[in-house]
Amino acid sequence: MTTATELSEKTIERLCRVYGYLDALRHRGVESVTSKELAAAAGATHDTLRKDLSVVGVTGFTRAGYPVASLKQTLGEKLNLTRTRTAALVGLGRLGTALLDYARFSENGFKITAAFDSSINKIERIRSSVDIFPVRRLKEIVGERRIELGIIAVPGESAQQVTDDLVEAGVAGILNFSPVVVHTPARIVHVDIDFTNSLRFIAARM
Amino acid sequence: MTTATELSEKTIERLCRVYGYLDALRHRGVESVTSKELAAAAGATHDTLRKDLSVVGVTGFTRAGYPVASLKQTLGEKLNLTRTRTAALVGLGRLGTALLDYARFSENGFKITAAFDSSINKIERIRSSVDIFPVRRLKEIVGERRIELGIIAVPGESAQQVTDDLVEAGVAGILNFSPVVVHTPARIVHVDIDFTNSLRFIAARM
């Protein structure tokens, strides 16, 4: 059996999109989905999607449709998405504050269990069910609580230092919203989301 | 000469990252950059990056380094990033409000010139230099002002309707932050940013 870490990045990316789509269908009470719909959700051709699914052992996939709940369950297991992952959020500016209460994270198995900011003022002012700490305690808290993921929403100039501290404290994955490219050791799984670059990518193709 | 719309998506994506990196270097007062650094910023090999640059007419690129300002200028022209684009922001929840004042958009040639929400209460409460309207006036305002881009930060259930209205009003590009897949005609350039999916993509590879 293939494990998620042996799949190609592109396959994982498409299957994660399919998984998200299945989750949305389930919430809407839809019980069956066609492979054509799944291919559209994954942004892939029907053939590519079918190959992706067969790689994780989902076969017998026909145009007639597939049961949403069981396909979601199977994909979740193959992609290691069935258990809750803990995350540390660093930076509580406007974006960070929005992420702190982003309900879709907790609804989907990602729990922010600690948040950090450099401003004591902000730490005292923000009301949240999440524990908030001064950023100088980042390594200590993330290490003690064995937090698995880091979400970075600090300004560009502090992003690399925060990344280094998260890595040293033992996180295995980083989602970086700061507008700079941060560097991580190869063992760390790392995704950058740069809103401005996404707009540039759109504008360049308009 | 190759125009941006004739470049492959992957090339545009990498060159947009290079452009963003050059912009960051310029802000830090760095005057020269090596091709190795640029390749790292683009997440590409040295060879791929050199090919990308040669496609847009940048040649004579050596390991010795390249002047930041002139390379940024050249790339900006090739990628059509030198003039300001107008954008409409739809949805003023926590994320939308954070985007409304996201300084990096305006610093980088993207100007939100109108924002929309369905809650009159919210429209009256939010203080911003951007004009804010009820969402029922979306098509009218976006059309009249010939706004070029739509940024969607509404809940999933309204995302497709908002997309349809933006397209009908004449935008050429859409950045979708809602957690659903929206459908657009092929002529519309469209990027989805789904935070939860990015975390899934990380978790599946951890």
Interface residues (C-beta under 8 A of the other chain):
Chain A: A4 T5 L7 E9 I12 E13 L15 C16 R17 Y19 G20 Y21 A24 A40 A41 L79 N80 L81 R85 A87 G93 R94 L95 T97 A98 L99 D101 Y102 R104 F105 N108 G109 F110 E148 L149 G156 A172 G173 I174 L175 P179 V180 V181 H183 V189 H190 V191 I193 D194 F195 T196 N197 S198 L199 R200 F201 I202 A203 A204 R205 M206
Chain B: A4 T5 L7 E9 I12 E13 L15 C16 R17 Y19 G20 Y21 A24 A40 A41 L79 N80 L81 R85 A87 G93 R94 L95 T97 A98 L99 D101 Y102 R104 F105 N108 G109 F110 E148 L149 G156 A172 G173 I174 L175 P179 V180 V181 H183 V189 H190 V191 I193 D194 F195 T196 N197 S198 L199 R200 F201 I202 A203 A204 R205 M206
